[in-house]
């Protein structure tokens, strides 16, 4: 495996994406600004990073913005949903999943950015989705108070469960043996094999972000600025960490090394603008957490994603260049299974280089001296007008 670097990306209420590199300098860490992007025209609600360094972001402007972090290249936009984007999730290096207020979720081919399938079933917004590690099952929760299980191979809904409340999150464990459903301040953890609740608890305050650290430990944060570690195998809390902020908007976990099963980095984003980086060591009966770095972005943060990505020779200036993305028509899912077959990295790189050159020439001719907003593979002039202010809720 080549050299890796740790990238941290946050979304903001102010429509900006902010990128940082987590660098170790001696015994300390620094968060070095790597890029700033203003492609969105609305509040950013979710971001995700693939293993190969692709970034997807979505928000209230109903578009998915795409980037290659290693090359500092903007790939373009996906315009398909007719509602706010609530959740984005990459699967391996082959596919991207998106969930929206329009009541659907979609599967995109990462190589061509083609929409392979649009899934409809929820009677209202799809609040969150989570893909099983096998790539065969997706769980979704919606405002219609249902939990739906989808068979990705057949492209059909397998089960619909009435959960009596509208859940905010659903999340698979790393091995796929359990999944958690989060309702405001309550968490229910189910075992896949029996479909029974094996652990359940109530938090004192609303949960804004939730994820598994490993198969037995989860971490979550929300109102009040506390980060909580909970052991689902013992149905008991392990550790509460005061991050000294008012509200946690996002948490993200990164393994220190591929072989490390108990050593992690935890990143948090708060609505008052702080990104905080912690080391996390999980031992038999305890979790040890140490603050490594805190950085004030001076923006209202909404979400965060952190990942180890392949290191590239990036330009010194934090600049994002543009390239073209073509959004193709939707095809049957049978023609494109969830695998990395047919994804040739070298071929991808050559295609992206050629596409970037063509798009840059086209962009220079059509938009010289003008402000441009990218929508899919089209170029449209930005219209002057009032922006809608998004309040921090």
C-alpha positions as CSV (number, residue, x, y, z in Angstrom):
1,X,0.0,0.0,0.0
2,X,1.3,3.4,-0.9
3,X,1.6,6.5,1.3
4,X,-1.7,7.6,2.8
5,X,-2.8,10.9,4.1
6,X,-5.7,11.9,6.4
7,X,-8.3,14.2,4.9
8,X,-11.1,16.0,6.9
9,X,-14.0,17.7,5.1
10,X,-16.8,19.7,6.7
11,X,-20.0,21.2,5.3
12,X,-21.4,24.5,6.5
13,X,-24.7,26.4,6.8
14,X,-22.9,29.1,4.7
15,X,-22.9,26.8,1.6
16,X,-19.1,26.2,1.8
17,X,-17.1,23.0,1.8
18,X,-13.9,23.2,3.9
19,X,-11.0,20.7,3.5
20,X,-8.1,20.0,5.9
21,X,-5.2,17.6,6.1
22,X,-4.4,16.1,9.5
23,X,-0.6,16.2,9.7
24,X,1.6,14.8,12.4
25,X,4.4,17.3,13.3
26,X,6.7,15.7,15.9
27,X,4.4,14.5,18.7
28,X,1.6,16.9,17.8
29,X,-1.1,17.1,15.1
30,X,-2.0,20.0,12.9
31,X,-5.1,20.6,10.7
32,X,-3.8,22.3,7.6
33,X,-6.3,24.0,5.3
34,X,-6.3,22.1,1.9
35,X,-9.2,23.6,0.0
36,X,-12.4,25.7,0.1
37,X,-15.3,25.3,-2.3
38,X,-18.5,27.2,-2.9
39,X,-20.2,25.0,-5.5
40,X,-23.4,24.6,-3.4
41,X,-26.2,27.2,-3.4
42,X,-27.7,26.0,-0.2
43,X,-26.9,24.5,3.3
44,X,-24.7,21.4,3.1
45,X,-26.3,18.5,4.9
46,X,-24.0,15.5,4.4
47,X,-20.5,14.6,3.0
48,X,-18.8,11.3,2.4
49,X,-15.3,10.2,1.2
50,X,-14.5,7.0,-0.7
51,X,-11.4,4.9,-0.1
52,X,-9.8,6.3,-3.2
53,X,-10.3,9.9,-2.2
54,X,-13.6,10.8,-4.0
55,X,-15.8,13.3,-2.2
56,X,-19.5,13.7,-2.5
57,X,-21.5,16.4,-0.8
58,X,-25.3,17.2,-0.8
59,X,-27.6,19.7,0.7
60,X,-30.7,21.8,0.3
61,X,-29.9,22.9,-3.3
62,X,-30.9,19.3,-4.4
63,X,-27.5,18.6,-6.1
64,X,-24.6,16.3,-5.4
65,X,-21.2,17.9,-5.9
66,X,-18.3,15.6,-6.8
67,X,-14.6,16.1,-6.2
68,X,-11.3,14.1,-6.4
69,X,-9.5,15.1,-3.2
70,X,-6.1,13.8,-4.2
71,X,-6.0,15.8,-7.4
72,X,-7.9,18.8,-6.0
73,X,-10.3,18.4,-9.0
74,X,-14.0,19.3,-9.1
75,X,-15.7,16.6,-11.2
76,X,-19.1,18.3,-11.5
77,X,-22.6,17.9,-10.2
78,X,-25.3,15.2,-10.2
79,X,-28.8,16.6,-10.7
80,X,-31.4,13.9,-10.3
81,X,-33.2,14.4,-6.9
82,X,-36.1,16.9,-6.5
83,X,-35.5,17.4,-2.8
84,X,-32.8,18.1,-0.3
85,X,-30.0,15.5,0.0
86,X,-30.0,14.0,3.5
87,X,-27.5,11.2,3.2
88,X,-24.6,10.1,0.9
89,X,-22.6,6.8,1.2
90,X,-19.9,5.4,-0.9
91,X,-19.6,1.6,-1.3
92,X,-16.0,0.5,-1.9
93,X,-14.7,2.3,-4.9
94,X,-17.5,1.4,-7.2
95,X,-20.8,3.0,-6.1
96,X,-22.4,6.0,-4.4
97,X,-25.8,5.9,-2.6
98,X,-27.9,9.0,-2.1
99,X,-31.1,9.6,0.0
100,X,-33.4,12.6,-0.5
101,X,-36.5,14.5,0.8
102,X,-38.1,13.5,-2.5
103,X,-38.9,10.1,-1.0
104,X,-36.3,8.2,-3.0
105,X,-32.8,6.9,-2.8
106,X,-30.5,6.2,-5.7
107,X,-27.5,4.1,-6.7
108,X,-24.8,5.8,-8.9
109,X,-21.9,4.1,-10.7
110,X,-18.7,5.7,-9.5
111,X,-16.8,5.1,-12.7
112,X,-19.4,6.8,-15.1
113,X,-21.6,8.6,-12.5
114,X,-24.6,7.0,-14.1
115,X,-27.7,6.7,-12.1
116,X,-28.3,2.9,-12.1
117,X,-31.5,2.7,-10.1
118,X,-34.0,5.0,-8.3
119,X,-35.8,3.3,-5.4
120,X,-39.3,4.5,-4.4
121,X,-41.3,3.3,-1.4
122,X,-41.3,5.8,1.4
123,X,-44.3,8.1,1.7
124,X,-42.3,11.2,2.5
125,X,-38.6,12.2,2.9
126,X,-35.9,9.5,3.2
127,X,-34.0,10.7,6.3
128,X,-31.1,8.2,6.2
129,X,-29.7,5.1,4.6
130,X,-27.1,2.5,5.5
131,X,-25.6,-0.1,3.2
132,X,-24.7,-3.6,4.6
133,X,-21.0,-4.5,4.3
134,X,-21.9,-7.2,1.8
135,X,-23.4,-4.6,-0.6
136,X,-26.6,-6.6,-0.9
137,X,-28.9,-4.9,1.6
138,X,-29.8,-1.3,2.3
139,X,-31.7,0.0,5.3
140,X,-33.6,3.3,5.0
141,X,-35.7,5.3,7.5
142,X,-38.2,7.9,6.6
143,X,-40.5,10.5,7.9
144,X,-43.3,8.1,7.3
145,X,-42.3,6.2,10.5
146,X,-41.1,3.1,8.6
147,X,-37.8,1.2,8.4
148,X,-37.4,-0.4,5.0
149,X,-35.1,-3.2,4.0
150,X,-34.1,-3.3,0.3
151,X,-32.6,-6.1,-1.7
152,X,-30.1,-4.3,-3.9
153,X,-29.5,-7.3,-6.2
154,X,-33.2,-7.6,-7.2
155,X,-33.8,-3.9,-6.8
156,X,-36.9,-4.4,-4.7
157,X,-38.1,-3.7,-1.2
158,X,-37.9,-6.8,0.9
159,X,-39.5,-5.7,4.2
160,X,-41.3,-2.7,5.7
161,X,-41.3,-2.3,9.5
162,X,-43.6,0.2,11.2
163,X,-41.4,1.7,13.9
164,X,-44.1,4.1,15.3
165,X,-41.7,7.1,15.2
166,X,-39.8,8.9,12.5
167,X,-36.1,7.8,13.0
168,X,-33.2,10.1,12.3
169,X,-30.5,7.6,11.5
170,X,-29.9,3.9,10.7
171,X,-26.4,2.4,10.9
172,X,-24.9,-1.1,10.2
173,X,-22.1,-2.4,12.4
174,X,-18.8,-3.0,10.6
175,X,-19.4,-6.8,10.2
176,X,-23.1,-6.3,9.4
177,X,-24.2,-8.5,12.4
178,X,-26.1,-5.6,14.0
179,X,-27.8,-2.4,13.0
180,X,-28.9,0.6,15.1
181,X,-31.9,2.8,14.7
182,X,-31.8,6.3,16.2
183,X,-34.9,8.3,17.2
184,X,-34.0,11.8,18.5
185,X,-32.5,10.8,21.8
186,X,-33.3,7.0,21.8
187,X,-31.2,4.2,20.3
188,X,-32.4,0.6,19.5
189,X,-29.8,-1.9,18.3
190,X,-31.0,-5.0,16.5
191,X,-29.3,-8.3,15.8
192,X,-29.6,-9.2,12.1
193,X,-30.0,-13.0,12.6
194,X,-32.9,-12.8,15.0
195,X,-34.3,-9.3,14.2
196,X,-34.6,-8.7,18.0
197,X,-33.5,-5.7,19.9
198,X,-30.4,-6.6,21.8
199,X,-29.5,-3.2,23.3
200,X,-31.6,-0.1,23.9
201,X,-31.0,3.2,25.8
202,X,-32.0,6.8,26.0
203,X,-29.7,9.8,25.8
204,X,-30.3,12.8,27.9
205,X,-30.2,15.1,24.8
206,X,-30.9,14.9,21.1
207,X,-28.5,12.8,19.0
208,X,-27.2,14.6,15.9
209,X,-24.6,12.1,14.7
210,X,-24.0,8.4,15.3
211,X,-21.6,5.7,14.1
212,X,-20.1,2.3,15.1
213,X,-16.5,2.4,16.2
214,X,-16.3,-1.4,16.0
215,X,-18.8,-4.3,16.3
216,X,-19.4,-3.7,20.0
217,X,-18.8,0.0,20.6
218,X,-20.7,3.0,19.2
219,X,-20.0,6.7,19.5
220,X,-22.5,9.5,19.2
221,X,-22.9,13.2,19.9
222,X,-25.5,16.0,19.8
223,X,-27.0,18.8,21.8
224,X,-24.9,19.9,24.8
225,X,-21.5,19.1,23.2
226,X,-21.0,15.7,24.9
227,X,-19.6,12.7,23.0
228,X,-20.7,9.3,24.4
229,X,-19.2,5.8,24.0
230,X,-21.6,2.9,24.5
231,X,-20.9,-0.9,24.6
232,X,-23.9,-2.7,22.9
233,X,-22.6,-6.1,24.0
234,X,-22.9,-5.1,27.7
235,X,-25.8,-2.6,27.1
236,X,-23.9,0.0,29.1
237,X,-22.2,3.3,28.6
238,X,-18.4,3.3,28.8
239,X,-17.3,7.0,28.6
240,X,-18.7,10.5,28.3
241,X,-16.4,13.2,26.9
242,X,-17.1,16.9,27.2
243,X,-15.9,18.5,24.0
244,X,-16.6,22.0,25.4
245,X,-18.9,23.1,22.6
246,X,-22.6,23.8,22.5
247,X,-23.7,21.3,19.9
248,X,-22.1,18.4,18.1
249,X,-23.2,18.3,14.4
250,X,-21.1,15.4,13.2
251,X,-18.7,12.6,14.3
252,X,-16.3,10.6,12.1
253,X,-14.1,7.6,13.0
254,X,-10.8,6.7,11.2
255,X,-8.7,3.7,11.9
256,X,-5.1,4.5,12.8
257,X,-3.9,1.5,10.6
258,X,-5.6,-1.3,8.7
259,X,-4.3,-3.8,11.2
260,X,-5.4,-1.8,14.2
261,X,-8.7,-3.0,15.7
262,X,-8.6,-0.9,18.9
263,X,-6.8,2.3,17.9
264,X,-8.8,5.2,16.2
265,X,-9.0,8.9,15.5
266,X,-12.2,10.6,16.3
267,X,-13.2,13.9,14.6
268,X,-16.1,16.1,15.7
269,X,-17.7,19.1,14.1
270,X,-19.8,21.6,16.1
271,X,-22.2,24.3,15.1
272,X,-20.0,26.9,16.7
273,X,-17.3,26.2,14.1
274,X,-14.9,23.9,15.9
275,X,-13.3,20.8,14.4
276,X,-11.7,18.6,17.1
277,X,-9.4,15.6,16.7
278,X,-9.1,12.9,19.4
279,X,-7.1,9.7,19.7
280,X,-9.3,6.8,20.9
281,X,-7.8,3.6,22.4
282,X,-10.3,0.8,23.2
283,X,-9.2,-1.7,25.8
284,X,-11.1,-4.5,27.5
285,X,-13.3,-2.5,29.9
286,X,-12.5,1.1,29.0
287,X,-12.0,3.7,26.3
288,X,-9.2,6.2,26.5
289,X,-9.7,9.5,24.7
290,X,-7.1,12.3,24.3
291,X,-7.6,15.6,22.5
292,X,-5.0,16.0,19.8
293,X,-6.1,19.2,18.0
294,X,-8.8,21.8,18.0
295,X,-9.4,24.2,15.1
296,X,-11.9,27.1,14.8
297,X,-13.2,27.4,11.2
298,X,-15.3,30.5,12.0
299,X,-18.2,28.9,10.1
300,X,-21.4,27.1,11.4
301,X,-20.6,23.5,10.7
302,X,-23.3,20.9,9.7
303,X,-21.5,17.7,9.0
304,X,-18.0,16.1,8.8
305,X,-16.2,13.2,7.0
306,X,-12.7,12.0,7.6
307,X,-10.7,9.3,5.8
308,X,-7.3,7.9,5.0
309,X,-6.8,8.5,1.2
310,X,-3.9,7.8,-1.2
311,X,-1.4,10.7,-1.0
312,X,-1.0,12.6,-4.2
313,X,1.3,15.4,-5.4
314,X,-1.2,18.2,-4.8
315,X,-0.6,21.8,-5.9
316,X,0.6,24.3,-3.3
317,X,-2.4,26.5,-3.7
318,X,-5.7,25.4,-2.2
319,X,-7.5,25.5,-5.5
320,X,-10.2,23.3,-7.0
321,X,-10.3,22.9,-10.8
322,X,-13.4,21.9,-12.7
323,X,-14.1,19.0,-15.0
324,X,-17.2,17.6,-16.8
325,X,-19.6,15.0,-15.5
326,X,-22.3,13.5,-17.7
327,X,-25.4,12.2,-16.0
328,X,-26.7,9.3,-18.0
329,X,-30.2,7.8,-18.1
330,X,-31.2,5.2,-15.5
331,X,-30.7,1.6,-16.4
332,X,-31.5,-1.7,-14.9
333,X,-29.4,-2.7,-11.9
334,X,-28.7,-6.2,-13.2
335,X,-26.1,-4.8,-15.6
336,X,-24.0,-3.4,-12.8
337,X,-23.5,-5.4,-9.6
338,X,-21.9,-3.8,-6.5
339,X,-18.3,-4.8,-7.1
340,X,-15.0,-3.3,-8.1
341,X,-15.0,-5.4,-11.3
342,X,-14.2,-3.3,-14.3
343,X,-12.9,-0.4,-12.4
344,X,-9.4,0.3,-13.7
345,X,-7.7,3.0,-11.7
346,X,-5.2,3.8,-14.4
347,X,-7.8,4.0,-17.1
348,X,-10.0,6.2,-14.8
349,X,-7.1,8.6,-14.3
350,X,-6.4,8.9,-18.0
351,X,-10.1,9.5,-18.7
352,X,-10.4,12.1,-16.0
353,X,-7.3,13.9,-17.2
354,X,-8.7,14.1,-20.8
355,X,-12.1,15.1,-19.5
356,X,-10.6,17.8,-17.3
357,X,-8.7,19.3,-20.3
358,X,-11.7,19.4,-22.5
359,X,-14.0,20.9,-19.8
360,X,-11.4,23.6,-19.0
361,X,-11.2,24.7,-22.6
362,X,-15.0,24.7,-22.9
363,X,-15.3,26.6,-19.6
364,X,-12.8,29.3,-20.6
365,X,-14.6,30.0,-23.9
366,X,-18.1,30.1,-22.6
367,X,-17.7,31.8,-19.2
368,X,-14.7,34.2,-19.5
369,X,-15.2,36.9,-16.9
370,X,-18.6,35.5,-15.8
371,X,-19.8,33.7,-12.7
372,X,-20.9,30.2,-13.5
373,X,-23.0,27.6,-11.5
374,X,-22.5,24.0,-12.7
375,X,-25.5,21.8,-13.0
376,X,-24.7,18.3,-14.2
377,X,-23.1,18.5,-17.6
378,X,-24.6,21.9,-18.3
379,X,-23.3,25.4,-17.8
380,X,-25.8,28.0,-16.6
381,X,-25.3,31.6,-15.6
382,X,-25.9,32.5,-11.9
383,X,-28.9,34.7,-11.5
384,X,-28.6,37.7,-9.1
385,X,-31.1,37.7,-6.3
386,X,-31.5,37.3,-2.6
387,X,-30.2,34.3,-0.8
388,X,-32.4,32.4,1.6
389,X,-30.9,32.5,5.1
390,X,-30.7,29.1,6.7
391,X,-31.1,29.3,10.5
392,X,-29.1,27.0,12.8
393,X,-31.7,24.7,14.3
